[in-house]
Amino acid sequence: MEETLRILVVDDDDVDRMAVRRALAQAGVKMELSEAGNGNEALLAVQHTTYDCIFLDYRLPDQDGLTLINRLRASEIKVPLVVLTSQGDEQIAVELMKAGATDYLAKSRVSSEALAQILRNAIRVHRAEMQATLALQQLKESHEQLIRKNQELEKQRQQIQLQNLKLLEASRLKSQFLATMSHELRTPMNAIIGFSQILLRPKFGHLTEQQTDMVERILNNGKHLLMLLNEVLDFSKLEAGRLELKPELFDLTTVVNTTVGEMNSLAEAKKITLELDIQLQNTWVFNDPVRIRQILINLLSNAIKFTETGGVWVEIQEISDNVIVIAVRDTGIGISAKDSKHIFEAFRQVDQTLTRKYAGTGLGLAIIDSLVRMMNGKIFLESQLGIGSLFRIELPRQISPKSGAGKIPALNMDGENIFFSAHNPHHSSSPPRRASIRHTNLKL
Ligand code: ADP
């Protein structure tokens, strides 16, 4: 051992102490050696000095080695302890080791080799023990740290859960408020619409041209407001899971023709074309005609609203016996890929400023999304800024009679039901058409 070791020899016999000192010196141990003649002196010495090893005579005048070891260990003094026993003391060696002795050696066997060997071993064992204790301590500390972290995380989780509950409650209250308000506003709005219609009838007396113009404006604005209110009401019903589909067997061409016909005046007012192309071998579907009409009106009013030049095309076709496609294509402003991800979320509009050019609640697509989900259908969107958009909806020819019962899990787009593409909408990815009976090809 290269380092200088601090060694304490505890023995009342001068000769024995000298024997140990000499043996260690002969072994070439570099050391600072201290000596104590009894147990109390030894206890005093260890309080002031940290030793690398203590050689301890088992038989001391004031106490035996076992008592001293017990007292040393009780005072948390961790030092290698080698007990030097007399002939016949070996039987108690086991007791000594149990009490905390590192090793023992019979005095009769003390030699430079034996002492050096036992010293090296004792120090090695002691250091290994110290390292193990340290590692254990560190492990305990990191374990405690982990427990603390876990407790913090658990606290945070509970806080988040609480926040979530508060948010859910706030959202429920908001939906309830929306539903109540739109419901309450519909009654006076219906009166405004009804009475303006009555005023416009000639049998209630003639209005001047200016008065007619004013009443017509009241009527048109009233209708527009009623449509917005209905959207809000539908949305809150969908959110609360209270909207149910009422499926029935009906001729899809009739509903589509009427709906597209009704939207024609809007297209005309903007001087854009509106064309309808229905290619169906079987025109009958089992679905909710009111909701199919609502989907078409929403898509068409958007297409017309966001198109300044060019036109809007509606295509109805079947891609298999059981799947019907409703596609609305326009040459309008288009939607960027970034915005496409959000426009199906409620209240989301590409332009959300108050000064925006295009009016609307931002609920139309969210409602379509929910309705299509309820019908077990899919929505595909292809769009390119400045070129136009194509909304393509695939629906089963026959929806399940129970569709719509229960709450729709999410009104928002979560990628599950809507498929986006930023391709040129004029090169639609729809499959090639089958030979089919062309019902209509209207230039409206
Ligand atoms: P609203 O039309 O009432 O704003 P929607 O939910 O129907 O709400 O549409 C959400 C947004 O999606 C619109 O505000 C618009 O930014 C965009 N959008 C929808 N349809 C089209 C379309 N055909 N062309 C361009 N943008 C569209």
Residues whose N, C-alpha, C, O or C-beta is under 5 A from the ligand:
A	BS01	ADP	N302 A303 F306 G332 G334 I335 I343 R348 Q349 V350 D351 A359 G360 T361 G362 L363 G364 L365 A366 S389
